[in-house]
Amino acid sequence: MAGPLPSSMRFIDMAGPGGPEVLTLATGPVPRPAPQEALIRVTAAGVNRPDVLQRMGSYPPPPGASPVLGLEVSGTIAALGTEVTQWREGNAVCALVPGGGYAEYCLAPAPQCLPVPKGLSIVEAAGLPETFFTVWSNVFDRGRLKAGESFLVHGGSSGIGTTAIQLARAFGARVFATAGSPEKCTVCRDLGAERAIDYRQEDFTAVVKEETQGRGVDVVLDMVGGPYVEKNLRSLAVEGRLVQIAFLQGSKVTLDLVHLMMRRQTITGSTLRPRPVSDKAAIAQSLCEKVWPLIEAKQIRPVIDRTFPLAEAAEAHRLMESSAHIGKILLTTG
Ligand SMILES: NC(=O)c1ccc[n+]([C@@H]2O[C@H](COP(=O)([O-])OP(=O)(O)OC[C@H]3O[C@@H](n4cnc5c(N)ncnc54)[C@H](OP(=O)(O)O)[C@@H]3O)[C@@H](O)[C@H]2O)c1
């Protein structure tokens, strides 16, 4: 049994939109689960780029979500809503949450919880949900990447990138990745990229063309946008799919659609957070069936750059904004 719930907890409060200094440790009430929710005693929470955008005021939480930052947690179930049947108090889980992760206790819709894979620590499991849900739904559901196809991911050393390289490779694709330094490129290759492209030194369009004998890749996962969009389309094969998940260099572009038409290409994209629980439950089920066994077999692992105590959330954000990290940044409550 998980024991009685305390009435108060520590969490990271946000004084208002601004720099990392707006994040401070505060005390508030422990939330209580609605009928279909689990309350998780948080061991660790993932820090994601969308948290930085929310802190700056440009990515507000969807209606009903906690205003506290944090889109993924791991820990043990402390209490269950009256309609939850698939979990027990004390179960070790990781969960995709609509907000509220930077705290000692966090609510999660029960279908968005997954067991901590065997062989991973509870802390490591906090690095799974946001990137694995995002990569699965965008690369395999929307992008329809198949074994034998080729795949290019930008930001290869990011949390999303390190996950995308490993998953695409594990499911039989040829993988290319871009990253911003030789050290980051080495990590991309170690994770399974056949060719890592240092975009500060090389033109990725030219490299992809050469590596694929002019054919192009089948799927591109892009978080950069802006000038990359046209270059991505030039790097795609006939019937290729461009999946847009962010736009670090701008969301507005001018395109000549002739190329897209002649090569029968598709541009798509999605953002995970506002999707309904039923969509996220379906992604969770796919991950549990198809990906968790690969983690347990040690074919895939979350790449963790650094953990910070919860109280140092501002430092964690400074590291993320420096882009010096490789893989995930986590906050721990212990
Ligand atoms: N649509 C969705 O559902 C969804 C869900 C989660 C995350 N995302 C997005 O996916 C991206 C990655 O998220 P993450 O949490 O993995 O973040 P992250 O680890 O901080 O990765 C972002 C990476 O992008 C590169 N980068 C930063 N600024 C750049 C710029 N101006 N131009 C080009 N590259 C830049 C950096 O690598 P280099 O040093 O190699 O440049 C950095 O490591 C973010 O943009 C995030 O908003 C989308």
The ligand as an SDF file (V2000), in Angstrom:
LIG
                    3D

 48 52  0  0  0  0  0  0  0  0999 V2000
    4.8230   18.3170  -31.9630 N   0  0  0  0  0  0  0  0  0  0  0  0
    4.9660   17.6680  -30.8360 C   0  0  0  0  0  0  0  0  0  0  0  0
    4.0840   16.9320  -30.4180 O   0  0  0  0  0  0  0  0  0  0  0  0
    6.2450   17.8190  -30.0480 C   0  0  0  0  0  0  0  0  0  0  0  0
    6.4290   17.1020  -28.8570 C   0  0  0  0  0  0  0  0  0  0  0  0
    7.6420   17.2270  -28.1740 C   0  0  0  0  0  0  0  0  0  0  0  0
    8.6360   18.0610  -28.6740 C   0  0  0  0  0  0  0  0  0  0  0  0
    8.4080   18.7650  -29.8230 N   0  0  0  0  0  0  0  0  0  0  0  0
    9.4490   19.6510  -30.3740 C   0  0  0  0  0  0  0  0  0  0  0  0
   10.5390   18.8540  -30.7540 O   0  0  0  0  0  0  0  0  0  0  0  0
   11.7490   19.6070  -30.6120 C   0  0  0  0  0  0  0  0  0  0  0  0
   12.7310   18.8040  -29.7920 C   0  0  0  0  0  0  0  0  0  0  0  0
   12.2780   18.7370  -28.4680 O   0  0  0  0  0  0  0  0  0  0  0  0
   13.2480   18.2300  -27.3090 P   0  0  0  0  0  0  0  0  0  0  0  0
   12.4970   18.3060  -26.0460 O   0  0  0  0  0  0  0  0  0  0  0  0
   13.8720   16.9520  -27.7400 O   0  0  0  0  0  0  0  0  0  0  0  0
   14.2900   19.4480  -27.3000 O   0  0  0  0  0  0  0  0  0  0  0  0
   15.8600   19.5360  -27.1900 P   0  0  0  0  0  0  0  0  0  0  0  0
   16.4440   18.3090  -26.6000 O   0  0  0  0  0  0  0  0  0  0  0  0
   16.1560   20.8230  -26.5390 O   0  0  0  0  0  0  0  0  0  0  0  0
   16.2990   19.6200  -28.7110 O   0  0  0  0  0  0  0  0  0  0  0  0
   16.2480   20.7050  -29.5690 C   0  0  0  0  0  0  0  0  0  0  0  0
   17.4740   20.5960  -30.4700 C   0  0  0  0  0  0  0  0  0  0  0  0
   17.2690   21.4110  -31.6080 O   0  0  0  0  0  0  0  0  0  0  0  0
   18.4840   22.0050  -31.9820 C   0  0  0  0  0  0  0  0  0  0  0  0
   18.2050   23.4520  -32.0930 N   0  0  0  0  0  0  0  0  0  0  0  0
   17.9500   24.3320  -31.1120 C   0  0  0  0  0  0  0  0  0  0  0  0
   17.7050   25.5460  -31.6210 N   0  0  0  0  0  0  0  0  0  0  0  0
   17.8040   25.4190  -32.9600 C   0  0  0  0  0  0  0  0  0  0  0  0
   17.6450   26.3110  -34.0500 C   0  0  0  0  0  0  0  0  0  0  0  0
   17.3230   27.5970  -33.8750 N   0  0  0  0  0  0  0  0  0  0  0  0
   17.8060   25.8290  -35.2900 N   0  0  0  0  0  0  0  0  0  0  0  0
   18.1180   24.5250  -35.4930 C   0  0  0  0  0  0  0  0  0  0  0  0
   18.2780   23.6420  -34.5120 N   0  0  0  0  0  0  0  0  0  0  0  0
   18.1120   24.0770  -33.2470 C   0  0  0  0  0  0  0  0  0  0  0  0
   19.5300   21.7340  -30.9250 C   0  0  0  0  0  0  0  0  0  0  0  0
   20.5010   20.8300  -31.4300 O   0  0  0  0  0  0  0  0  0  0  0  0
   21.7660   21.3110  -32.3220 P   0  0  0  0  0  0  0  0  0  0  0  0
   22.8650   21.6880  -31.4010 O   0  0  0  0  0  0  0  0  0  0  0  0
   22.0760   20.1100  -33.1310 O   0  0  0  0  0  0  0  0  0  0  0  0
   21.3140   22.4830  -33.1290 O   0  0  0  0  0  0  0  0  0  0  0  0
   18.7340   21.0900  -29.7930 C   0  0  0  0  0  0  0  0  0  0  0  0
   19.4100   20.0250  -29.2030 O   0  0  0  0  0  0  0  0  0  0  0  0
   11.3780   20.9290  -29.9300 C   0  0  0  0  0  0  0  0  0  0  0  0
   11.3390   21.9330  -30.8990 O   0  0  0  0  0  0  0  0  0  0  0  0
   10.0000   20.6380  -29.3650 C   0  0  0  0  0  0  0  0  0  0  0  0
    9.2170   21.8160  -29.2680 O   0  0  0  0  0  0  0  0  0  0  0  0
    7.2520   18.6480  -30.5080 C   0  0  0  0  0  0  0  0  0  0  0  0
  1  2  1  0
  2  3  2  0
  2  4  1  0
  4  5  1  0
  4 48  2  0
  5  6  2  0
  6  7  1  0
  7  8  2  0
  8  9  1  0
  8 48  1  0
  9 10  1  0
  9 46  1  0
 10 11  1  0
 11 12  1  0
 11 44  1  0
 12 13  1  0
 13 14  1  0
 14 15  2  0
 14 16  1  0
 14 17  1  0
 17 18  1  0
 18 19  2  0
 18 20  1  0
 18 21  1  0
 21 22  1  0
 22 23  1  0
 23 24  1  0
 23 42  1  0
 24 25  1  0
 25 26  1  0
 25 36  1  0
 26 27  1  0
 26 35  1  0
 27 28  2  0
 28 29  1  0
 29 30  1  0
 29 35  2  0
 30 31  1  0
 30 32  2  0
 32 33  1  0
 33 34  2  0
 34 35  1  0
 36 37  1  0
 36 42  1  0
 37 38  1  0
 38 39  2  0
 38 40  1  0
 38 41  1  0
 42 43  1  0
 44 45  1  0
 44 46  1  0
 46 47  1  0
M  CHG  2   8   1  16  -1
M  END
$$$$
